């Protein structure tokens, strides 16, 4: 896990980790930023320093392919084949948090979710 909003494209023609700009890149960045700005830890860009000390996401967002290449991912498929604008929100550094930690996740992401819905 991580703490970041990832937006298309997740794949690059060369199959390497490089920025892969979609035709709607500016819209995807706006949507991702709307979410991350309301989550202080995410917006700082270095959420998992203990696990990934060199990982940095400016303003808590990243182009999927620039982070790591995912050929044939659902996010890209939905965008290309159904015109569905989809982002992936990674909610934390721990992939499977304990149940008692879930209220903390809600508190950290409630405002982000509301701001994201306002973008519609």
Secondary structure, 3 states (H helix, E strand, C coil): CCEEEEECCCCCCCCCCCCCCCCCHHHHHHHHHHHHCCCHHHHHCCCCCCCCCCCCCHHHEEEHHHHCCCCCCHHHHHHHHHCCCCEEEEECCCCCCCHHHHHHHHHHHHHHHHHHHHCC
